[in-house]
Amino acid sequence: MINLPEKFERDIQGNSTSLIPLVVINNSIYLSTSKVTLDSKHYSPIISSMNDIKESIDIEDKKFKISNITITLFNYSYNNAYISEVLFKNELMNTQLDIYWKSQSAETLSDCLPVYSGYIRNVEENRDTVRLEIEDKTEQSLHKDLPRRSISVDVDVPDKYKNKPIPIVYGEVDKAPCVFIDDLSNLYSFGEDSYTIIPDDNYIQSIESPKLFLEQVYMDIPQNAEFFMDVKAGTVYSGATEQQWTIDENNNALKMEKVIIADTPPSSDGSDPVFESGVVGSPIAFNYIEVIHDSKCTFSKSHYNAVWNQEGVSEGSAVLDVGMFQNIESTLPAHSLDEKPYLSVADFKNMPIRAWLWGNHNGQLGNDDGVIQTLIGESALNFELESFCKSSDIVKELAVGVDSDPEPIKSPLYIYGKMKAEVQQYKNNTFGVNALPRLFFQWGEDSVNIWELGDTLPQGDDIIQGAFWVPIQFGSEQGGIHEFQRTLYARDPEVNKFVIGQRHRSEQGLPHQQWTSALQNGQIFNLKINELGVRRNVLINQFLNRDVYIHAYGRVDNQTGKYTSSPEIRSTQREDIYSGTGDFRSLDLAPVRVEPTTKPVGKPARKPARKPIRKPKINVKSKKKIRRKGGY
């Protein structure tokens, strides 16, 4: 309801009402359509026109429309200068402009009805007029920059978090950004200490599954640093503890404990502490963080290379494409490993033997043009991975002591997959009846066997019948699928490509390692890939310079751990939090951790529809026509 000034309300009750507009700019320029004096302020009659004032609110869609008003002024004299000169001289852009309606008995500005408050957005001038564009002040009043609170520059947190806004979380957010909030001591702390990391400093429902964000990749932070525990022996980190983090459920904060014990603490003269018996603390204490990342694989351009010696013909060779197909007939191309594709050679071109052969085949290989004495086939199936962190981000060696070289460490890669193959065995071979293709996972300078196709070969006389080839389709007993999980320790875990092929590293652990093609032969009709992935487990350096994210269920305002918009937390407590004077950990009401039964909604529930609220519009006709002229 609009509260009308007493005199204004009385004036509009009569049969005859006279209203004139008053415009006040920055409490220093006074304009109207007639000569008016109120509160010893003289209003200059230079307003030429002014459009209607309109605004509306749509409660259902939570939208409001603000009114932009255009006021046209005669470019006449105002206080002994043209109004255009006065406006530009005072730099009135973005300054306040107020509009009032004055009734016939008003004696002061307080007797007038305020109808509009805005700020000047644009001023245009021509020879005779000046045009002012005014925007409603409502937008400035309603708009709030969020988040409203930031980490103080005076607290002892990592530099990158100082003056950083504290996030706000509503609903379920898979990767909510976090900030450090607690006072932190330096790296050489003594006794118990921990970092406190939060996605919101108000009540939220729960948090889980922290992640490290690095090089546009989200990597999981396991609770226990198992890899670090495996490689710490014999280094200065032999006293390292396993746990990387815990969740403080009372405050829904991530706690990363760090404890460092020195034999001799740093002295007052600034000397460093002495760690003769080693350092005790979690990886976080040494500015390390252990992470795990599952990388999605994609199949890339691959080849089958064949070299043969044909009876009566000179040696021949061919390089053929290995394709990815949706069907076993190799007629429909596939575009992703998500399609569970078949890998095969569809076009053999001019090869004398139209077969995808693996390894050495010495003996009688028949074809229409004669006998193949020897054929060597080798395939390299190339795959690429999603981007990962850089080599410089990964810890690849650990300090042993002052007088010793650092100890190199290899990072574990976990290769997993499900495959199926249709093969043919080569009967008259050199290496035995069951010598079939062998698949090796090749990563940089390291390799591991992922499938010995001959290990699960069916046994019996039936498999050696026929002239040269015996077709076999096999896998494990579970639905004919070969499922594998292998571990490889890599010098260069940052590499984003690998090969599945026939070669492996020979003389492992010796100075002269080389790639050797494993003894094998036989034909693969097709290789079906139902699943293929690589999990990388690495130790990252410079943890305090990295970004931490977490899976969060957002703000709550009642004792059941839900957000209802009907707060049970006292309003004074909430205001303390928003103003920066309160501490979410000191409030009387401790948040309750509740496992969600349904997925939280990302936006508030829709309220019942109501009609838009409109301000009343006053249409008043003047008693007489106002004559406008310049000057005062």
NUNU-242803 format. One record per residue (C-alpha): z, x, y. Coordinates in Angstrom, 2 decimals, decimal comma. Each point is the difference from the previous one (the first is absolute). Example, Ala and Ser with C-alpha at 12.3 -4.5 7.8 and 13.67 -1.06 7.14 Angstrom:
# residues 2
pz_px_py
7,80_12,30_-4,50
-0,66_1,37_3,44
END
This chain:
# residues 632
pz_px_py
0,00_0,00_0,00
-0,92_1,29_3,45
2,87_0,11_2,49
-1,34_-1,12_3,38
1,57_1,15_3,25
1,94_-2,85_1,61
-2,18_-0,34_3,09
-3,20_0,31_-2,01
1,10_-2,70_-2,42
0,91_-2,34_2,88
-3,29_0,63_1,83
-2,22_-0,90_-2,95
1,76_-3,35_-0,47
-1,49_-1,44_3,19
-3,30_-1,72_0,53
-1,41_2,89_1,99
0,33_3,59_-1,15
-1,33_3,17_1,56
-0,10_3,10_-2,19
-1,45_3,35_0,94
-0,19_3,17_-2,09
1,94_3,16_0,90
-0,97_3,40_-1,43
2,42_2,94_0,10
-1,38_3,43_-0,96
2,52_2,68_-0,88
2,55_-1,62_2,36
-1,89_1,49_2,92
-3,17_-2,05_0,56
0,27_-3,73_0,73
-3,06_-2,29_-0,18
-0,74_-3,72_0,09
-2,61_-2,57_1,02
1,92_-0,87_3,17
2,21_1,73_2,52
3,49_-0,07_-1,50
3,27_1,72_0,84
2,83_0,07_-2,54
3,01_2,31_-0,01
-1,47_1,75_3,04
-3,13_0,86_-2,04
-3,35_-0,97_1,51
-2,61_-1,19_-2,53
-3,55_0,74_1,11
-2,51_-2,88_-0,54
-2,77_2,04_-1,66
-0,13_-1,50_-3,53
-3,48_-1,38_-0,55
0,37_-1,34_-3,57
2,15_0,22_-3,10
-0,80_-1,35_-3,47
2,26_-2,23_-2,11
3,01_1,33_-1,89
-0,16_-0,79_-3,74
1,79_1,30_-3,09
0,65_-1,22_-3,54
2,09_0,89_-3,04
-1,04_-0,61_-3,62
3,26_0,09_-1,93
-1,59_-0,43_-3,43
-2,34_2,99_0,33
2,46_1,93_2,18
-2,53_0,52_2,79
0,21_-0,52_3,72
-2,66_0,01_2,68
0,81_1,55_3,32
-1,59_-0,98_3,27
-2,10_2,38_2,03
-0,20_-1,14_3,60
-2,62_0,98_2,54
0,96_-0,13_3,67
-2,68_0,41_2,64
1,11_1,16_3,46
-1,86_0,01_3,28
-0,31_3,62_1,03
1,75_-0,74_3,30
2,60_1,85_1,98
3,47_0,36_-1,47
2,59_1,85_2,10
-2,72_1,54_2,18
-2,15_1,18_-2,95
-2,50_-1,59_-2,34
1,69_-1,37_-3,12
-2,25_2,21_-2,16
1,34_3,10_1,77
3,56_-1,17_-0,45
-0,46_-0,63_-3,72
-1,70_3,32_-0,77
2,32_1,98_2,25
3,08_-1,21_-1,85
-1,50_0,60_-3,47
0,91_-3,46_-1,21
-1,69_0,22_-3,40
2,39_-1,19_-2,76
2,55_-1,14_2,59
1,72_-3,36_-0,16
-1,48_-3,16_1,52
1,93_-3,28_0,18
-1,32_-3,48_0,86
2,12_-2,86_1,37
-0,61_-3,58_1,07
1,56_-0,88_3,37
0,82_-3,62_0,77
0,25_-1,47_3,49
3,77_0,43_0,53
0,40_3,49_-1,49
1,80_2,40_2,33
0,46_3,03_-2,26
-1,89_1,47_-2,95
2,76_-1,21_-2,33
-0,95_-3,57_0,99
-3,50_0,58_-1,43
-1,07_-0,43_-3,62
-0,97_3,26_-1,76
-3,04_-0,77_-2,14
-1,47_3,36_-0,98
0,99_3,66_-0,33
-2,50_2,66_-0,94
-1,37_3,38_0,94
-3,20_1,06_1,71
-2,55_1,26_-2,53
-3,06_0,43_2,21
-1,04_-0,09_3,67
-3,61_-0,53_1,09
-1,17_0,15_3,60
-3,20_-1,09_1,75
-0,87_-0,46_3,62
1,80_-3,33_0,55
2,51_-0,42_-2,81
2,42_1,79_-2,27
0,36_-1,22_-3,58
3,28_0,52_-1,90
0,21_-0,37_-3,80
3,55_-0,77_-1,11
1,29_0,07_-3,58
3,00_-1,97_-1,20
3,22_1,97_-0,21
0,84_-1,68_-3,32
-1,91_2,62_-1,98
2,09_2,79_1,48
3,20_-1,92_-0,67
-0,79_-0,88_-3,61
-1,57_3,30_-0,99
2,38_2,52_-1,51
-0,90_3,46_-1,20
1,29_0,40_-3,54
1,78_1,78_-1,50
2,55_-0,04_2,84
2,25_2,81_-1,25
-0,81_3,67_-0,55
1,71_3,00_-1,50
1,85_1,87_2,72
-1,17_3,47_0,95
3,64_1,11_0,07
0,77_-0,53_-3,69
-0,50_2,74_-2,54
-2,95_-1,31_-2,00
-3,31_1,68_-0,86
-1,98_0,51_3,19
-2,87_-2,25_-1,08
2,38_-2,98_-0,13
1,56_0,47_3,43
-0,96_-2,75_2,44
-1,83_-1,77_-2,83
0,24_-3,82_-0,05
2,21_-1,51_-2,68
-2,22_-2,30_-2,10
0,51_-3,72_-0,57
-0,67_-1,56_-3,43
-0,62_-3,68_-0,78
-1,04_-1,32_-3,39
-1,09_2,31_-2,83
-1,60_3,25_1,14
-1,30_2,32_-2,71
-0,04_3,11_2,18
2,40_-0,39_2,92
0,31_3,06_2,29
3,46_1,59_0,18
1,95_2,11_2,49
2,97_2,37_-0,21
3,01_-1,43_1,82
3,14_1,98_-0,89
1,18_3,20_1,59
-1,29_2,91_-2,04
1,38_3,48_-0,22
-2,24_3,01_-0,31
-1,38_1,29_-3,27
3,05_2,17_-0,67
2,58_-2,78_-0,27
3,15_0,47_-1,99
1,58_-2,69_-2,08
-1,47_-3,44_-0,41
-2,72_-1,30_2,29
-2,91_-2,41_-0,20
-2,96_-1,39_1,87
-0,05_-3,75_0,69
-3,45_-1,57_0,17
-0,66_-3,66_0,87
-2,96_-2,37_0,52
2,03_-2,27_2,35
3,42_0,25_1,67
0,75_-3,72_-0,38
0,87_-1,97_-3,13
-2,76_0,13_-2,62
0,03_-1,33_-3,54
-0,72_3,11_-2,10
-1,98_3,22_-0,29
-1,51_1,88_-2,94
-2,64_2,55_-1,05
-0,11_2,59_2,83
-3,30_1,77_0,67
-1,19_3,06_1,87
-3,09_-0,43_2,19
-2,08_3,16_0,28
-3,71_0,57_0,65
-0,66_-3,77_-0,07
1,58_-0,26_-3,47
3,15_-1,87_-1,04
1,88_1,95_-2,68
2,98_-1,31_-1,97
3,32_1,81_0,45
1,75_-0,05_-3,42
3,77_-0,33_0,06
0,39_3,11_-2,15
-1,90_3,26_0,54
-0,74_0,76_-3,66
-2,83_2,45_0,70
2,17_2,01_2,41
2,72_0,15_-2,66
-2,53_1,46_-2,49
-1,14_2,87_2,26
3,18_0,97_1,88
1,38_2,37_-2,67
0,04_3,63_1,09
-0,50_-0,83_3,68
2,39_-0,36_2,93
-0,20_-3,76_-0,59
1,64_0,18_-3,44
2,94_-2,01_1,34
-2,22_-2,83_1,24
1,09_-3,53_-0,87
-2,34_-2,63_-1,39
0,58_-3,17_2,02
-2,24_-0,40_3,07
1,22_-3,33_1,36
2,22_-3,02_-0,42
-0,04_-3,41_1,68
3,01_-1,08_2,03
-0,10_-3,70_-0,87
2,66_-0,93_2,57
-2,31_1,03_2,82
-3,37_0,13_-1,81
-0,46_3,60_1,00
-1,54_2,89_-1,91
2,47_2,86_-0,44
-1,30_3,48_-0,76
2,91_2,28_-0,72
-0,10_3,70_0,68
2,68_2,49_-0,85
-0,36_3,73_0,59
2,77_2,40_-0,94
-0,08_3,60_1,15
2,21_2,84_-1,17
0,37_1,08_3,63
-0,50_-2,57_2,78
-1,93_0,94_3,15
2,24_1,88_2,43
0,51_-0,74_3,67
-2,37_2,83_0,93
-2,87_-1,94_-1,55
-0,39_1,91_-3,27
-1,58_-1,89_-2,90
2,10_-1,21_-2,94
0,00_2,00_-3,23
-1,13_-1,70_-3,22
0,91_2,59_-2,62
0,75_-2,51_-2,73
-2,85_-2,34_0,83
-0,37_-3,18_2,01
1,31_-3,40_-0,99
-1,67_-3,16_1,24
-2,70_-2,57_-0,60
-3,66_0,86_0,74
0,53_-1,75_3,36
2,55_2,66_0,91
-2,74_2,63_-0,08
-2,44_-2,18_1,97
-1,89_-0,75_-3,25
-0,82_-3,39_-1,49
-1,38_-0,67_-3,49
-2,70_-2,69_-0,13
-2,22_-1,73_-2,57
-3,43_-1,50_0,63
-2,31_-1,95_-2,32
-3,59_0,69_1,00
-2,83_-2,42_-0,64
-3,03_1,56_-1,73
-3,69_-0,52_0,71
-2,92_1,15_-2,15
-2,47_2,30_1,76
-3,39_1,51_-0,83
0,11_1,56_-3,48
-2,46_1,78_-2,29
-0,85_0,69_-3,63
-1,55_3,45_-0,52
-1,97_0,66_-3,21
-1,71_3,16_-1,29
-1,94_-0,01_-3,28
-2,30_2,07_-2,24
-2,75_-2,03_-1,65
-1,95_1,21_-3,03
-3,37_1,31_1,12
0,84_-0,63_3,65
1,69_2,23_2,52
3,54_-0,72_1,18
0,47_-3,08_2,20
2,70_-1,37_2,33
0,83_-3,13_1,97
2,57_-1,19_2,53
0,62_-3,74_-0,29
2,17_-2,41_1,98
3,10_-1,56_-1,53
0,29_-3,52_1,40
2,68_-2,68_0,26
-0,93_-3,46_-1,32
1,49_-3,46_-0,35
-1,46_-0,60_-3,47
-0,31_1,97_-3,20
-3,82_-0,14_0,20
0,14_2,09_3,22
-2,18_-2,42_1,99
2,43_-1,25_2,67
1,42_2,68_2,32
3,75_-0,06_0,69
1,50_1,02_3,35
3,68_0,53_-0,71
2,33_1,06_-2,78
1,78_-3,32_0,59
-2,93_-1,58_-1,87
1,02_1,87_-3,18
-3,47_1,51_-0,26
-1,99_1,78_-2,69
-1,13_3,59_0,65
-3,27_0,92_-1,70
-3,39_1,67_0,40
-2,60_-2,73_0,55
-3,13_2,09_0,66
-0,76_2,94_-2,31
-3,36_0,74_1,67
-1,97_2,49_-2,16
2,81_1,21_-2,25
-1,12_0,40_-3,66
3,31_-1,50_-1,20
1,02_-3,14_1,84
3,72_0,42_-0,51
3,04_0,91_2,16
1,11_3,04_-2,03
3,18_2,01_0,51
0,27_3,66_-1,07
-2,05_2,16_-2,36
-2,31_-1,50_-2,61
-1,51_2,56_-2,36
-2,22_-1,25_-2,82
-2,60_-2,60_-0,72
-0,23_-2,54_2,85
-3,03_-2,18_-0,67
-2,32_-1,68_2,48
-3,62_-1,15_0,15
-1,24_3,30_1,43
1,60_2,32_-2,53
3,37_1,50_-0,88
2,60_1,08_2,59
1,60_3,20_-1,23
2,73_0,16_2,65
1,25_-2,31_2,75
2,90_0,68_2,35
1,22_-2,91_2,09
2,64_0,18_2,73
1,20_-2,78_2,31
2,17_0,07_3,12
1,37_-3,38_1,08
1,02_0,30_3,64
2,72_-2,08_1,66
1,47_-0,11_3,49
3,45_-1,04_1,20
1,40_-1,60_3,11
0,93_2,42_2,77
3,27_1,87_-0,35
2,06_2,34_2,14
-1,17_3,48_0,97
0,81_3,21_-1,83
2,19_1,15_2,91
2,21_-3,10_-0,44
0,89_0,88_-3,61
2,72_2,41_-1,12
-1,71_2,46_-2,37
2,67_2,70_-0,25
3,78_0,22_0,17
2,07_2,85_1,41
1,77_2,18_-2,56
1,89_2,42_2,21
-0,28_2,33_2,95
-1,47_2,89_-2,01
-2,09_-2,07_-2,42
-3,38_-1,64_0,21
0,05_-3,81_0,05
-0,49_-1,81_-3,28
-3,32_-1,92_-0,25
0,31_-3,57_-1,25
-2,57_-2,39_-1,42
0,13_-3,72_0,73
-0,18_-2,48_-2,90
-2,96_-2,36_-0,27
0,25_-2,96_-2,36
-3,37_-1,13_-1,34
-0,10_-3,38_-1,67
-2,71_-2,30_-1,26
-1,43_-2,36_-2,58
-3,42_0,71_-1,53
-2,26_-1,17_-2,78
-3,05_1,73_-1,44
-2,91_-0,72_-2,33
-1,07_3,25_-1,63
-2,21_1,41_-2,74
1,09_2,88_-2,13
-2,35_2,87_-0,71
0,07_0,51_-3,82
-1,70_3,37_-0,43
2,04_1,90_2,51
1,48_3,43_0,16
3,64_-0,91_0,71
0,76_-2,56_-2,67
-0,62_-3,66_-0,57
2,61_-1,25_2,46
-0,95_2,20_2,97
-0,50_-2,60_2,73
0,01_0,19_3,84
3,19_1,24_1,67
0,82_-1,13_3,56
1,87_2,26_2,40
1,46_-0,86_3,40
-0,99_2,86_2,33
1,87_0,48_3,30
-0,73_3,04_2,14
0,92_2,98_-2,16
1,92_-2,00_-2,62
-0,86_-2,37_-2,86
1,60_-2,18_-2,68
-1,44_-1,78_-3,03
0,02_-3,79_0,37
-1,94_-1,12_-3,09
-0,89_1,63_-3,32
-2,40_-2,64_-1,25
0,10_1,47_-3,51
3,79_-0,42_-0,32
-0,26_-3,73_-0,64
-3,30_0,09_-1,87
-0,10_-2,42_-2,98
0,16_1,83_-3,33
-2,04_-0,61_-3,20
-3,37_0,57_-1,59
-1,61_-2,78_2,03
0,00_2,08_3,14
-2,33_2,70_-1,35
-2,77_-2,25_-1,28
-3,40_0,03_1,64
-2,44_2,69_0,98
1,45_1,44_3,17
2,12_-2,49_1,96
2,84_-2,30_-0,95
1,08_-2,50_2,72
3,75_-0,34_0,53
1,94_-2,16_2,44
3,68_0,77_0,28
3,10_0,48_2,10
3,67_-0,51_-0,72
1,28_-2,88_-2,08
0,86_-2,00_3,14
-3,21_-1,92_0,57
-2,27_2,96_-0,57
1,12_1,69_3,25
0,98_3,65_0,32
2,96_0,13_2,38
1,14_3,37_1,29
2,55_1,57_2,33
-0,15_3,71_0,68
1,77_2,40_2,36
-1,71_2,92_1,71
1,72_2,47_2,36
-2,38_0,83_2,84
-0,08_2,79_2,56
-1,95_-2,21_2,39
1,21_-3,62_-0,23
-1,67_-0,83_3,34
-3,49_0,07_-1,61
-1,64_-3,43_0,03
-2,48_0,33_-2,85
0,05_0,73_-3,71
-2,35_0,20_-2,99
0,18_-1,42_-3,50
-2,12_2,33_-2,11
-0,24_2,31_-3,01
1,47_3,19_1,43
3,59_1,23_0,13
1,80_3,10_1,20
0,26_2,63_-2,75
2,69_2,67_-0,34
2,56_-2,06_1,91
2,54_2,24_1,67
-2,10_3,13_-0,32
-1,62_1,86_2,93
-3,61_-0,72_-1,00
-0,10_-3,77_-0,34
-3,44_-1,53_-0,22
-1,60_-3,36_-0,56
-1,12_-0,42_-3,62
-1,92_-2,84_-1,59
2,07_-1,43_-2,84
-1,53_-0,10_-3,47
-1,41_-3,49_-0,51
-3,13_-2,01_-0,70
-1,17_-3,56_-0,51
-1,42_-2,77_2,14
1,71_-2,43_2,37
-1,92_-3,24_0,51
2,35_-1,15_2,70
3,47_0,78_1,36
1,89_-3,06_1,25
2,68_0,63_2,63
2,56_-2,80_0,19
2,45_1,99_2,13
0,15_3,46_1,55
2,48_1,38_2,50
1,75_3,12_1,25
3,60_0,13_1,21
0,92_3,00_2,15
3,59_1,23_0,30
0,49_2,56_2,79
2,64_1,46_2,27
-0,77_-0,51_3,71
1,28_2,30_2,73
1,13_-0,81_3,56
1,53_-3,33_-0,95
1,56_-0,56_3,44
-3,50_0,04_1,54
-1,30_-2,71_-2,32
-0,05_-3,81_0,27
2,11_-2,14_-2,33
-0,88_-3,59_-0,94
1,78_-2,50_-2,23
-0,54_-3,39_-1,65
2,14_-2,35_2,09
1,00_-3,66_-0,02
0,55_-0,76_3,66
2,61_-1,35_2,37
2,69_-2,47_-1,05
2,40_-2,05_2,10
2,24_-1,79_-2,46
2,40_0,81_-2,81
-2,49_-0,74_-2,78
-2,27_2,82_1,10
-2,81_-2,08_1,48
-1,60_-0,39_3,39
0,34_-3,61_1,15
-0,18_0,18_3,83
3,42_-1,73_-0,03
2,23_3,07_0,25
3,46_0,15_-1,47
0,47_3,40_1,62
1,65_-0,41_3,37
-2,42_0,02_2,91
2,09_2,60_1,80
-0,35_2,32_-2,95
-3,75_-0,46_-0,10
-0,26_0,60_3,73
1,99_3,21_-0,37
-2,50_1,18_-2,57
-3,02_-0,80_2,15
1,49_1,52_3,14
0,80_3,24_-1,78
3,78_-0,24_0,47
0,80_-1,18_-3,51
-0,14_1,57_-3,45
-1,37_-1,98_-2,91
2,45_1,75_-2,32
3,05_-1,13_1,98
-0,64_-3,77_-0,05
2,51_-2,25_-1,76
-2,54_-1,63_-2,27
-1,31_2,33_-2,70
-3,49_-0,90_-1,18
-0,31_-1,24_-3,58
-2,67_1,48_-2,26
-1,91_-2,87_-1,60
-2,89_0,47_-2,37
-2,83_-2,24_1,25
-0,96_-2,89_-2,26
-3,23_-0,54_1,89
-2,13_2,29_2,05
1,29_-0,01_3,61
-2,26_-1,70_2,49
-1,52_2,31_2,60
0,30_-2,53_2,82
2,57_-2,69_0,85
-0,41_-3,50_-1,40
-1,92_-2,42_2,16
2,19_-2,27_2,11
-0,65_-3,77_0,30
-2,84_-0,82_2,35
0,89_-1,20_3,45
-2,07_-1,07_2,91
-0,74_2,70_2,58
2,43_0,11_2,89
-1,66_-0,30_3,37
1,43_0,38_3,44
-0,45_-3,09_2,17
-2,88_0,22_2,41
0,66_-1,20_3,53
-3,01_-1,49_1,74
0,69_-0,44_3,69
-2,41_-0,98_2,69
0,69_1,30_3,50
0,42_-2,39_2,84
-2,70_1,68_1,99
-2,73_2,50_-0,43
1,17_3,52_0,81
-2,13_1,99_2,32
-0,10_3,69_-0,84
-0,68_2,69_2,51
0,58_3,69_0,32
2,85_1,78_1,71
3,56_-1,02_0,39
END
